Amino acid sequence: MEEVIEQVKEGEMPLETYRLIHNQAKLTQEEQAVLSSWAQSVLDSMKATYPIDSLIKKN
């Protein structure tokens, strides 16, 4: 979720590979805000539900 938020804020969404085929695809500022807000709410919910160490990928 953190990566989704970062990509949206940096204008990397939709992904470049998608935009190659769909060159008109671009998120509006409102869509960026909605997507970022959704991802943040999911992340907050996960942090509230699961212990923080359970959200860390172990190598």
Helices and strands as residue ranges (DSSP letters): H 2-9, H 16-21, H 29-49, G 52-55
